[in-house]
Amino acid sequence: MDTVFSMSSPTLIVIVFNTFWSCYLLTRGDDIAVIQFDQGAFHKAKALDIPDNIIPIFQPPHSPELNPIERFWEFLKSQLQA
């Protein structure tokens, strides 16, 4: 059974993202996970320490159609304009 993990922070910096990995791994152990990233600077920072059991897939630049949350924002905007 899959589990859902989320974490929120008022800032998106490498320290926060590395903390995310530490917390995420507590829920997944040694399981391998494939995670999609956009081109956010904090996703590609040299100080980012991605664990070996995480396989990152980076979206091409300027491709919001590949990011599910972008479709939600578009829907939300259309509802607020109505």
N, C-alpha and C positions, 0 to 999 in steps of 0.2 A: 504494500500500500504506500502511495506517495504521501509525503508530508509537504506542507506549504511553509515557507519561511519568509518573513519580511522584517525589515528594520527601517526605521525612519530617522532622519537627522536634518537639522536646519541648514547644514552645510554639506557640500559634497567635496571632500578633500581626501587625499590618499590615506591619511590616518584613519578616517572614518571607514573608508572602503576596506582597508586591511582588518579593521575590527569586525566588519561584516563577515569577512572570510572566517575569522576565528569563531564567531558565533554560529555561522552556517555549518561549519564542520562539526560542531557539537551535535547538530541534529542529523547529519548525514554519515558521520564516521568516515570510513575509507571508500564509500561508494563513489563511483565516477559520475560527474555531472557535466553536461554540456550547457553552457550559459551564453546567451546572445548579448552582445554589448553594442551600444551605439558608439559614436566617435567622441564621446565626452572626454575631455582632457584627463580627468581623474581615472578613466578606464585604461588609459594608455601610458600613465606616468611611469617613469623608470623605477620609482620607489615602490610601486605596486608589487606586492608579494602574492602572486597567484599560486595556490597550492598545486601539487602535482596531479591530484585527482580531479582538478577542474579543467575542463577543456573550453577555452574561450573561442567564440566565433564573433568576429568583428564585422558589423554591417559596413557596406560601402558608404562613403561620405554622401551626405544629402540624399538619404533614402528613407524618409519617414514612413513610406508605405510598408517597410519591413518591420516597423516597430509597432506592436499592437497598441501601446498606450497612445500613440499619435492618432489612431482611429477613434479612440475614446474621446480625446480632446476635441476632435473635429465634430463628433456627435454632440458633445456637451455645448460647444459653441453654437451649433445649429439650434439646439433647444433653448438656449438663452436668448437668441436673436428672434425667436418666434413669438 
